[in-house]
Amino acid sequence: MLQRIRDGLQGQKWLAWLVLGAIGATFVFWGGTSSLDFNGTSKNDAAKVNGEEIPASEATQAWSEMQARWAQQFGTDIPPDQRVKMQDNILEQLVLQKLIKTRLDEQNYRIPSAKVLAEVQSIGAFKGPDGKFDANTARSVLRQYNKTEEAFFDETRTQLLVNQLQQGIGGSYFLTPAESRRLYNLENEEREVQFIELPADKFAGTEAFDDAAIKAFYDKNGDRFMTTEYVALEYAELRLEQLASQVVPTEDDLKKLYETNRGNYVQDEQRRTRHIVIPVTGDDDAGAKKQAEAVLAEAKSGKDFAELAKKYSKDPSAADGGELGFVGRKDFAGPIGDTLFGMKVGDIAGPVKSQFGYHILKLEEIHAAEVKPFEAVRAELDSQFRTDGAAKLFSDKEDAINEALGKGDGDLAKLAQSQGLAHGNVAEFRRGGGGEPLGSGAELQQVVFSDATLNQGKIGGPVALGEDRLVLVKVVSHHKAEVKPLPTVHDEIVALLRHERGVAGAKAAAVAAVAKINGGEKLEALASGLGVTAEPAKFVSRGDPSIPAALRTAAFEAPRPEGKAVAQSASIDDGSSVVFVVTRTRVADQAANPQLIQQMNAQLQQRAAGGDVAAYVSEVKRQAKIVKNPAVFE
């Protein structure tokens, strides 16, 4: 069950930023403002919006989650140059959340409680094994994320309100024919491009770097040579298999379970049959049907059905006289099943059409539906009883663990002993890499490196590690990331310096090449002089993957050629440079594919409407008094 919950929550942003929804994503794209006041908040506030406080805990929790996601994806700490920007984005998100919620309240947006409930009940992570909403499962999920039912219902209601607001703003947008044509032309423009690539390593040279240069690079870029942060952990775990041995059913237990679930042990009616298949060759359906009717006549005249099957049938069962064995109603859908289960023993029927051809059927024997006897399913009942019992104990134990944690006992060894949990240690649990036997799951990373566990000495968890395992963790010692000694990274620095020199050399050569092209020299001649090959000129679209993405972007950012080719240079991802020439542009005829045009217009309208949403949000921010507290992350 726990794994199912985890799968259902995978990628569900509503747990972190449910209130923001698509408007939040639009705002991040649109960008924030740099004119906000950073003074005037207490250490208990992350920000103030028109005098209303946003608790510091919301920001620190979001920061912890962001660090865990980064570590899971990249296996490292967030670089220092990214930390401030990402922390500011968190504050921006919280401010936006507060602004939009306030605006919704002021404009009397309302969502009926029944609609909120329906939305909650539709969440996949809240459904039981039968695919239906299960309240106990939902509560278990919310406990894992420290959310109350009331808070989650409020967040869901706000999300639905936000959706309403966004639809109202975006839905009012429309495109004029002129705008549609202009956007279509921009989207579908193709440019003829010819280019040469100047690899960075070609210009790196062979000269050695002195110790002073290496030391200077090390001192300036120490953050690039950090060790991985890790902690020593104490952990306690609960496994389903520990509890299964405690569940010993009696005979009465099994019989009671059998009676309760008798319907699960009904064996459907089974029918033993033979058939003859006459396939349809080409388009000759009439010929196949006529042959099937002739074979049917032979069968009904008393000839041996099995021998007829061996002679005429084109089915693999022909070698066995058309024998299919015992089959149930669910094994044959459609006309064949309808015919077979309407026959009496000894009946011969057909022809019946299927995708395989025409069938002639003979019913040999019927086994009526019956309930499997207790002894036949005893082993299955025993397994089910033990599994259900262990799951119940597991759930009860989880509740007991949460209750014990709620009392504030910080002694994990004592807690493990009182709850019958296995106890152990992990010498190195790395940020992003985890440590055995606990693994490196994102949820566990988030808990281990949260402020409460890492800095406040609290017990973290319980965290689900699969369907049948829960763990609690406590940090014993914390080893922060630090700069590696210079000797251990010496060779790496030399390689980086050599690459930097190559990048600079390639860029300088590219700039010089562009000047020569503008002076009248041909790209092919330049390529020969530089010892590289000029790629043939070809038309490319804005999304064409056949050329490097950075080159494609630069080619479409360059001016359109107006009677004269446009030559420019650009840097690509590996640090190499390209020199390119744009010679012509073209756009496909809009009338050639009306359906495509219609689809594209819908997409363009949706995209353009996003600008209206972003503008609305920007104006809401402009009118507000916002105070942020970056120190909340310290």
MARDOMAR-459623 format. One line per 2 residues: their letters; for each residue x, y, z of C-alpha. Coordinates in nm, 2 decimals, padded with zeros to 4 digits. Example, Ala and Ser with C-alpha at 12.3 -4.5 7.8 and 13.67 -1.06 7.14 Angstrom:
REM MARDOMAR-459623
as) 01.23 -00.45 00.78  01.37 -00.11 00.71 $
END
This chain:
REM MARDOMAR-459623
ml) 00.00 00.00 00.00  00.28 00.24 00.09 $
qr) 00.45 00.19 -00.25  00.12 00.25 -00.42 $
ir) 00.09 00.58 -00.24  00.44 00.68 -00.33 $
dg) 00.37 00.60 -00.70  00.05 00.80 -00.69 $
lq) 00.24 01.10 -00.55  00.53 01.09 -00.79 $
gq) 00.56 01.43 -00.95  00.25 01.57 -00.78 $
kw) 00.34 01.94 -00.72  00.02 02.00 -00.54 $
la) 00.18 01.88 -00.22  00.43 02.16 -00.23 $
wl) 00.27 02.44 -00.43  -00.09 02.34 -00.47 $
vl) -00.23 02.70 -00.44  -00.01 02.83 -00.72 $
ga) -00.11 02.60 -01.00  -00.05 02.72 -01.36 $
ig) -00.05 03.08 -01.26  00.25 03.02 -01.05 $
at) 00.43 02.86 -01.34  00.34 03.15 -01.56 $
fv) 00.47 03.40 -01.31  00.80 03.22 -01.27 $
fw) 00.84 03.25 -01.65  00.73 03.61 -01.65 $
gg) 00.98 03.70 -01.38  00.96 03.87 -01.05 $
ts) 01.04 04.23 -00.95  01.37 04.35 -00.81 $
sl) 01.22 04.65 -00.63  01.09 04.48 -00.32 $
df) 01.18 04.59 00.03  01.39 04.33 00.21 $
ng) 01.36 04.49 00.56  01.08 04.51 00.81 $
ts) 01.01 04.14 00.88  01.07 03.95 01.20 $
kn) 01.28 03.63 01.21  00.96 03.43 01.24 $
da) 00.83 03.56 00.90  00.94 03.46 00.56 $
ak) 00.76 03.77 00.41  00.47 04.01 00.46 $
vn) 00.21 04.09 00.20  00.01 04.40 00.27 $
ge) 00.08 04.35 00.64  -00.01 03.98 00.65 $
ei) 00.27 03.75 00.76  00.39 03.44 00.58 $
pa) 00.54 03.21 00.84  00.91 03.13 00.82 $
se) 00.83 02.76 00.84  00.67 02.76 00.50 $
at) 00.99 02.89 00.34  01.23 02.66 00.52 $
qa) 01.01 02.36 00.44  01.00 02.45 00.07 $
ws) 01.38 02.51 00.08  01.43 02.16 00.23 $
em) 01.22 02.00 -00.04  01.41 02.19 -00.31 $
qa) 01.74 02.08 -00.18  01.62 01.72 -00.17 $
rw) 01.50 01.74 -00.53  01.83 01.89 -00.65 $
aq) 02.03 01.62 -00.47  01.82 01.35 -00.62 $
qf) 01.86 01.48 -00.97  02.22 01.60 -00.96 $
gt) 02.38 01.41 -00.67  02.54 01.74 -00.53 $
di) 02.46 02.03 -00.31  02.30 02.34 -00.48 $
pp) 02.59 02.56 -00.60  02.64 02.88 -00.40 $
dq) 02.56 03.10 -00.71  02.23 02.92 -00.74 $
rv) 02.12 02.92 -00.38  02.03 03.28 -00.34 $
km) 01.84 03.28 -00.67  01.64 02.97 -00.57 $
qd) 01.57 03.09 -00.22  01.44 03.42 -00.37 $
ni) 01.22 03.22 -00.60  01.07 03.04 -00.30 $
le) 00.99 03.37 -00.14  00.84 03.49 -00.47 $
ql) 00.62 03.18 -00.48  00.50 03.23 -00.13 $
vl) 00.42 03.60 -00.19  00.23 03.51 -00.51 $
qk) 00.03 03.25 -00.32  -00.07 03.50 -00.06 $
li) -00.16 03.77 -00.32  -00.37 03.54 -00.53 $
kt) -00.56 03.40 -00.24  -00.63 03.74 -00.10 $
rl) -00.75 03.86 -00.45  -00.98 03.56 -00.48 $
de) -01.13 03.63 -00.14  -01.18 04.00 -00.22 $
qn) -01.36 03.92 -00.55  -01.59 03.66 -00.38 $
yr) -01.48 03.36 -00.59  -01.65 03.05 -00.44 $
ip) -01.63 02.67 -00.50  -01.90 02.44 -00.35 $
sa) -01.79 02.20 -00.09  -01.92 01.91 -00.30 $
kv) -01.69 02.00 -00.59  -01.39 02.02 -00.35 $
la) -01.47 01.68 -00.21  -01.51 01.54 -00.57 $
ev) -01.16 01.68 -00.65  -01.00 01.53 -00.35 $
qs) -01.17 01.19 -00.41  -01.03 01.19 -00.77 $
ig) -00.66 01.20 -00.66  -00.50 00.87 -00.75 $
af) -00.29 00.85 -00.44  -00.60 00.85 -00.22 $
kg) -00.75 00.54 -00.38  -00.76 00.19 -00.24 $
pd) -00.69 -00.14 -00.41  -01.03 -00.14 -00.57 $
gk) -00.96 00.19 -00.75  -01.21 00.38 -00.53 $
fd) -01.14 00.67 -00.29  -01.04 00.53 00.05 $
an) -01.04 00.77 00.35  -00.79 00.58 00.55 $
ta) -00.54 00.57 00.26  -00.59 00.95 00.22 $
rs) -00.53 01.02 00.58  -00.21 00.80 00.57 $
vl) -00.08 01.00 00.27  -00.15 01.33 00.44 $
rq) 00.02 01.22 00.76  00.34 01.15 00.56 $
yn) 00.34 01.51 00.45  00.24 01.66 00.78 $
kt) -00.09 01.79 00.65  -00.43 01.79 00.82 $
ee) -00.74 01.70 00.64  -00.88 02.05 00.70 $
af) -00.56 02.22 00.56  -00.56 02.00 00.25 $
fd) -00.93 02.07 00.18  -00.86 02.44 00.20 $
et) -00.56 02.41 -00.04  -00.77 02.21 -00.28 $
rt) -01.05 02.47 -00.27  -00.80 02.75 -00.34 $
ql) -00.65 02.56 -00.63  -00.99 02.52 -00.79 $
lv) -01.05 02.89 -00.74  -00.71 02.97 -00.90 $
nq) -00.81 02.76 -01.20  -01.13 02.96 -01.23 $
lq) -00.94 03.28 -01.22  -00.69 03.17 -01.48 $
qg) -00.96 03.04 -01.71  -01.15 03.36 -01.68 $
ig) -00.84 03.57 -01.78  -00.70 03.35 -02.04 $
gs) -01.03 03.26 -02.19  -01.10 03.62 -02.29 $
yf) -00.81 03.63 -02.53  -00.85 03.62 -02.90 $
lt) -00.63 03.64 -03.21  -00.70 03.86 -03.51 $
pa) -00.63 03.71 -03.86  -00.33 03.95 -03.89 $
es) -00.19 03.83 -03.56  -00.25 03.47 -03.65 $
rr) -00.06 03.51 -03.98  00.23 03.69 -03.82 $
ly) 00.26 03.43 -03.54  00.23 03.15 -03.79 $
nl) 00.51 03.30 -04.01  00.73 03.33 -03.70 $
en) 00.67 02.97 -03.59  00.71 02.82 -03.93 $
ee) 01.00 03.02 -04.07  01.29 02.83 -04.21 $
re) 01.64 02.97 -04.27  01.91 02.84 -04.50 $
vq) 02.22 02.80 -04.29  02.58 02.70 -04.37 $
fi) 02.84 02.67 -04.09  03.18 02.56 -03.97 $
el) 03.26 02.44 -03.62  03.58 02.54 -03.44 $
pa) 03.64 02.28 -03.16  03.77 02.42 -02.84 $
dk) 04.04 02.15 -02.80  04.18 02.26 -03.14 $
fa) 04.28 02.59 -02.99  04.38 02.48 -02.64 $
gt) 04.75 02.47 -02.72  05.02 02.26 -02.55 $
ea) 05.18 02.51 -02.32  05.20 02.41 -01.95 $
fd) 05.03 02.62 -01.67  05.25 02.74 -01.39 $
da) 05.17 02.67 -01.02  05.05 03.03 -00.96 $
ai) 04.78 03.00 -01.23  04.66 02.67 -01.10 $
ka) 04.65 02.81 -00.74  04.46 03.12 -00.86 $
fy) 04.20 02.91 -01.04  04.17 02.69 -00.73 $
dk) 04.12 02.99 -00.50  03.86 03.15 -00.73 $
ng) 03.66 02.83 -00.80  03.67 02.64 -00.48 $
dr) 03.30 02.57 -00.50  03.36 02.35 -00.80 $
fm) 03.58 02.11 -00.60  03.36 02.04 -00.30 $
tt) 03.33 01.71 -00.13  02.98 01.57 -00.09 $
ey) 02.79 01.65 00.23  02.70 01.35 00.44 $
va) 02.58 01.25 00.78  02.62 00.96 01.01 $
le) 02.28 00.81 01.09  02.11 00.61 01.35 $
ya) 01.80 00.44 01.22  01.51 00.22 01.33 $
el) 01.30 00.03 01.09  00.97 -00.16 01.08 $
rl) 00.93 -00.44 00.81  00.61 -00.62 00.72 $
eq) 00.79 -00.95 00.74  00.87 -00.89 01.11 $
la) 00.50 -00.88 01.18  00.38 -01.16 00.95 $
sq) 00.53 -01.42 01.18  00.31 -01.28 01.46 $
vv) -00.01 -01.36 01.27  -00.11 -01.73 01.33 $
pt) -00.47 -01.80 01.21  -00.68 -02.07 01.37 $
ed) -00.90 -02.30 01.18  -01.21 -02.10 01.28 $
dl) -01.03 -01.78 01.15  -00.98 -01.94 00.81 $
kk) -01.34 -02.07 00.79  -01.48 -01.73 00.89 $
ly) -01.27 -01.57 00.62  -01.39 -01.83 00.37 $
et) -01.75 -01.76 00.45  -01.70 -01.39 00.43 $
nr) -01.54 -01.41 00.09  -01.72 -01.71 -00.05 $
gn) -01.81 -01.51 -00.36  -01.43 -01.49 -00.45 $
yv) -01.41 -01.87 -00.47  -01.69 -01.93 -00.72 $
qd) -01.57 -02.13 -01.02  -01.76 -02.01 -01.33 $
eq) -01.93 -02.26 -01.55  -01.68 -02.43 -01.79 $
rr) -01.76 -02.58 -02.12  -01.55 -02.83 -02.31 $
tr) -01.57 -02.77 -02.69  -01.42 -02.85 -03.02 $
hi) -01.41 -02.62 -03.33  -01.33 -02.60 -03.69 $
vi) -01.19 -02.28 -03.84  -01.24 -02.19 -04.21 $
pv) -01.03 -01.87 -04.27  -01.13 -01.60 -04.52 $
tg) -00.88 -01.59 -04.80  -00.83 -01.24 -04.95 $
dd) -01.18 -01.08 -05.01  -01.35 -01.41 -05.06 $
da) -01.58 -01.40 -04.76  -01.87 -01.56 -04.94 $
ga) -01.65 -01.85 -05.05  -01.52 -01.91 -04.69 $
kk) -01.88 -01.90 -04.56  -02.00 -02.15 -04.82 $
qa) -01.72 -02.39 -04.73  -01.80 -02.36 -04.36 $
ea) -02.17 -02.44 -04.43  -02.07 -02.75 -04.63 $
vl) -01.84 -02.87 -04.34  -02.12 -02.79 -04.09 $
ae) -02.36 -03.01 -04.30  -02.10 -03.30 -04.29 $
ak) -02.07 -03.26 -03.91  -02.44 -03.27 -03.86 $
sg) -02.47 -03.57 -04.08  -02.29 -03.78 -03.82 $
kd) -01.93 -03.77 -03.95  -01.66 -03.77 -03.68 $
fa) -01.61 -03.40 -03.58  -01.25 -03.45 -03.47 $
el) -01.16 -03.60 -03.81  -01.34 -03.32 -03.99 $
ak) -01.13 -03.07 -03.79  -00.81 -03.25 -03.88 $
ky) -00.92 -03.24 -04.25  -01.06 -02.88 -04.28 $
sk) -00.96 -02.66 -03.99  -00.68 -02.41 -04.03 $
dp) -00.64 -02.35 -03.66  -00.35 -02.49 -03.45 $
sa) -00.61 -02.70 -03.26  -00.67 -02.90 -03.58 $
ad) -00.40 -03.16 -03.49  -00.60 -03.24 -03.18 $
gg) -00.93 -03.27 -03.36  -01.02 -02.91 -03.28 $
el) -01.00 -02.97 -02.91  -01.01 -02.64 -02.70 $
gf) -01.05 -02.80 -02.36  -01.27 -02.64 -02.09 $
vg) -01.33 -02.27 -02.14  -01.52 -02.00 -01.95 $
rk) -01.76 -01.74 -02.08  -01.50 -01.47 -02.03 $
df) -01.26 -01.66 -02.26  -01.48 -01.60 -02.57 $
ag) -01.64 -01.26 -02.62  -01.90 -01.17 -02.88 $
pi) -02.09 -01.41 -03.11  -01.87 -01.72 -03.05 $
gd) -01.93 -01.70 -02.67  -02.30 -01.62 -02.72 $
tl) -02.33 -01.93 -02.94  -02.13 -02.16 -02.73 $
fg) -02.30 -02.08 -02.40  -02.64 -02.12 -02.57 $
mk) -02.58 -02.48 -02.68  -02.65 -02.82 -02.52 $
vg) -02.41 -03.10 -02.48  -02.38 -03.27 -02.83 $
di) -02.50 -02.97 -03.02  -02.31 -02.86 -03.33 $
ag) -02.35 -02.50 -03.44  -02.22 -02.24 -03.69 $
pv) -02.09 -02.10 -03.89  -02.00 -01.81 -03.65 $
ks) -01.78 -01.53 -03.78  -01.47 -01.39 -03.60 $
qf) -01.15 -01.21 -03.71  -01.00 -01.56 -03.77 $
gy) -01.27 -01.67 -04.01  -01.58 -01.89 -03.98 $
hi) -01.61 -02.13 -03.68  -01.81 -02.45 -03.65 $
lk) -01.86 -02.55 -03.28  -01.93 -02.87 -03.10 $
le) -02.01 -02.88 -02.73  -01.87 -03.19 -02.56 $
ei) -01.92 -03.14 -02.19  -02.04 -02.89 -01.92 $
ha) -01.90 -02.83 -01.58  -02.16 -02.62 -01.39 $
ae) -02.06 -02.32 -01.18  -01.96 -02.42 -00.83 $
vk) -01.80 -02.28 -00.51  -01.45 -02.42 -00.45 $
pf) -01.45 -02.62 -00.13  -01.28 -02.49 00.18 $
ea) -00.99 -02.74 00.16  -00.92 -02.64 -00.20 $
vr) -00.85 -02.28 -00.11  -00.72 -02.33 00.25 $
ae) -00.36 -02.23 00.15  -00.49 -01.92 -00.02 $
ld) -00.70 -01.83 00.28  -00.40 -01.88 00.52 $
sq) -00.19 -01.65 00.31  -00.46 -01.38 00.28 $
fr) -00.52 -01.39 00.66  -00.15 -01.35 00.74 $
td) -00.11 -01.07 00.48  -00.42 -00.88 00.60 $
ga) -00.32 -00.93 00.97  00.03 -00.82 00.91 $
ak) -00.09 -00.51 00.72  -00.32 -00.43 01.01 $
lf) -00.04 -00.47 01.26  00.18 -00.26 01.04 $
sd) -00.08 00.02 01.03  -00.13 00.00 01.41 $
ke) 00.24 00.00 01.47  00.28 00.31 01.25 $
da) 00.01 00.49 01.45  00.19 00.39 01.77 $
in) 00.52 00.52 01.64  00.36 00.85 01.54 $
ea) 00.20 00.87 01.89  00.54 00.81 02.05 $
lg) 00.70 01.07 01.83  00.43 01.32 01.93 $
kg) 00.54 01.29 02.29  00.87 01.44 02.20 $
dg) 01.10 01.15 02.30  01.43 01.21 02.12 $
dl) 01.60 00.88 02.21  01.57 00.66 01.89 $
ak) 01.73 00.35 02.05  01.47 00.37 02.33 $
la) 01.19 00.42 02.09  01.31 00.13 01.87 $
qs) 01.31 -00.10 02.18  00.97 00.01 02.30 $
qg) 00.81 -00.04 01.96  01.00 -00.36 01.86 $
la) 01.19 -00.20 01.57  01.52 -00.32 01.42 $
hg) 01.79 -00.07 01.51  02.11 00.01 01.32 $
nv) 02.36 00.27 01.19  02.47 00.42 00.86 $
ae) 02.83 00.56 00.87  02.79 00.77 00.56 $
fr) 02.45 00.88 00.43  02.54 01.12 00.14 $
rg) 02.32 01.41 00.01  02.20 01.29 -00.32 $
gg) 02.36 00.95 -00.29  02.21 00.81 00.03 $
ge) 02.36 00.51 00.20  02.29 00.14 00.25 $
pl) 02.08 -00.03 00.37  01.84 00.27 00.35 $
gs) 01.90 00.36 -00.02  01.87 00.71 -00.16 $
ga) 01.50 00.78 -00.20  01.39 01.15 -00.25 $
el) 01.16 01.14 00.05  01.42 00.99 00.28 $
qq) 01.68 01.25 00.15  01.43 01.53 00.23 $
vv) 01.37 01.40 00.58  01.74 01.34 00.66 $
fs) 01.86 01.68 00.54  01.56 01.88 00.67 $
da) 01.63 02.15 00.93  01.45 01.96 01.21 $
tl) 01.65 01.64 01.16  01.99 01.79 01.06 $
nq) 02.01 02.09 01.29  01.75 02.05 01.57 $
gk) 01.84 01.69 01.66  01.49 01.56 01.61 $
ig) 01.39 01.21 01.50  01.29 01.21 01.13 $
gp) 01.01 01.01 00.98  00.85 00.77 00.96 $
va) 00.95 00.74 00.59  00.81 00.46 00.37 $
lg) 01.07 00.26 00.18  00.85 00.05 -00.04 $
ed) 00.52 -00.12 00.05  00.65 -00.31 00.35 $
rl) 00.91 -00.09 00.52  00.91 00.22 00.74 $
vl) 01.22 00.39 00.88  01.30 00.65 01.14 $
vk) 01.63 00.83 01.13  01.84 01.05 01.36 $
vv) 02.15 01.24 01.27  02.45 01.14 01.48 $
sh) 02.71 01.37 01.31  02.70 01.61 01.02 $
hk) 02.99 01.65 00.78  02.94 01.95 00.56 $
ae) 03.07 01.99 00.21  03.42 02.13 00.20 $
vk) 03.68 02.22 -00.07  03.90 01.93 -00.16 $
pl) 04.28 01.98 -00.11  04.46 02.13 -00.41 $
pt) 04.68 01.83 -00.48  04.38 01.60 -00.53 $
vh) 04.23 01.83 -00.79  04.55 01.95 -00.96 $
de) 04.50 01.75 -01.28  04.14 01.84 -01.30 $
iv) 04.23 02.21 -01.28  04.49 02.18 -01.55 $
al) 04.22 02.02 -01.78  03.98 02.30 -01.70 $
lr) 04.24 02.57 -01.77  04.33 02.41 -02.09 $
he) 03.96 02.39 -02.19  03.91 02.76 -02.10 $
rg) 04.21 02.85 -02.32  04.06 02.65 -02.60 $
va) 03.72 02.81 -02.56  03.88 03.16 -02.57 $
ga) 04.09 03.07 -02.87  03.80 02.92 -03.06 $
ka) 03.59 03.23 -02.99  03.86 03.47 -03.11 $
aa) 03.91 03.26 -03.43  03.53 03.27 -03.49 $
va) 03.52 03.65 -03.45  03.81 03.69 -03.69 $
av) 03.64 03.45 -03.94  03.31 03.65 -03.94 $
ak) 03.51 03.97 -04.02  03.67 03.80 -04.31 $
in) 03.34 03.68 -04.45  03.20 04.03 -04.42 $
gg) 03.50 04.13 -04.61  03.41 03.90 -04.90 $
ek) 03.59 03.58 -04.82  03.39 03.26 -04.87 $
le) 03.31 03.02 -04.59  03.46 02.72 -04.77 $
al) 03.79 02.90 -04.81  03.79 03.00 -04.44 $
as) 03.72 02.64 -04.34  04.01 02.51 -04.55 $
gl) 04.25 02.76 -04.39  04.14 02.67 -04.04 $
gv) 04.16 02.30 -04.11  03.79 02.22 -04.07 $
ta) 03.50 02.13 -04.30  03.22 02.36 -04.40 $
ep) 02.88 02.19 -04.36  02.66 02.21 -04.67 $
ak) 02.40 02.49 -04.67  02.05 02.37 -04.58 $
fv) 01.71 02.50 -04.46  01.64 02.44 -04.09 $
sr) 01.33 02.51 -03.88  01.32 02.66 -03.53 $
gd) 01.30 02.31 -03.38  01.53 02.12 -03.62 $
ps) 01.75 01.88 -03.42  02.00 01.83 -03.70 $
ip) 02.22 02.13 -03.59  02.33 02.23 -03.24 $
aa) 02.06 02.40 -03.04  02.28 02.71 -02.97 $
lr) 02.35 02.75 -03.34  01.99 02.71 -03.43 $
ta) 01.89 02.98 -03.17  02.16 03.22 -03.30 $
af) 02.06 03.16 -03.66  01.70 03.27 -03.59 $
ea) 01.81 03.56 -03.37  02.03 03.69 -03.65 $
pr) 01.88 03.96 -03.88  01.70 03.82 -04.19 $
pe) 01.92 03.84 -04.50  01.80 04.13 -04.72 $
gk) 01.98 04.07 -05.05  02.30 03.99 -04.87 $
av) 02.40 03.69 -04.65  02.43 03.74 -04.28 $
aq) 02.74 03.61 -04.11  02.77 03.56 -03.73 $
sa) 02.94 03.34 -03.47  02.80 03.16 -03.16 $
si) 02.93 02.93 -02.88  02.78 02.59 -02.85 $
dd) 02.74 02.37 -02.54  03.08 02.21 -02.53 $
gs) 03.26 02.55 -02.55  03.34 02.52 -02.92 $
sv) 03.25 02.81 -03.15  03.06 02.80 -03.48 $
vf) 03.07 03.05 -03.76  02.75 03.05 -03.97 $
vv) 02.60 03.22 -04.27  02.23 03.27 -04.32 $
tr) 02.15 03.31 -04.69  01.77 03.28 -04.74 $
tr) 01.45 03.24 -04.54  01.11 03.09 -04.64 $
va) 00.77 03.01 -04.49  00.53 02.73 -04.60 $
dq) 00.20 02.83 -04.76  -00.07 02.86 -04.49 $
aa) -00.34 02.73 -04.73  -00.15 02.40 -04.78 $
np) -00.28 02.24 -04.46  -00.59 02.41 -04.31 $
ql) -00.62 02.16 -04.03  -00.26 02.22 -03.92 $
iq) -00.32 02.59 -03.93  -00.63 02.55 -03.71 $
qm) -00.44 02.35 -03.45  -00.15 02.59 -03.45 $
na) -00.38 02.89 -03.41  -00.53 02.72 -03.10 $
ql) -00.18 02.66 -02.96  -00.07 03.02 -03.04 $
qq) -00.39 03.16 -02.88  -00.33 02.95 -02.56 $
ra) 00.03 03.07 -02.55  -00.06 03.43 -02.60 $
ag) -00.33 03.41 -02.34  -00.05 03.32 -02.09 $
gd) 00.08 03.67 -02.14  -00.25 03.81 -02.02 $
va) -00.24 03.59 -01.71  00.12 03.69 -01.64 $
ay) 00.03 04.06 -01.68  -00.26 04.02 -01.44 $
vs) -00.03 03.87 -01.18  00.23 04.14 -01.24 $
ev) -00.03 04.41 -01.18  -00.15 04.24 -00.86 $
kr) 00.21 04.25 -00.74  00.27 04.61 -00.84 $
qa) -00.02 04.72 -00.63  00.08 04.53 -00.32 $
ki) 00.32 04.62 -00.03  00.56 04.33 -00.02 $
vk) 00.84 04.28 00.24  01.07 03.97 00.21 $
np) 01.31 03.82 00.45  01.60 03.64 00.28 $
av) 01.76 03.58 00.62  01.49 03.32 00.69 $
fe) 01.71 03.06 00.52  02.01 03.12 00.74 $
END
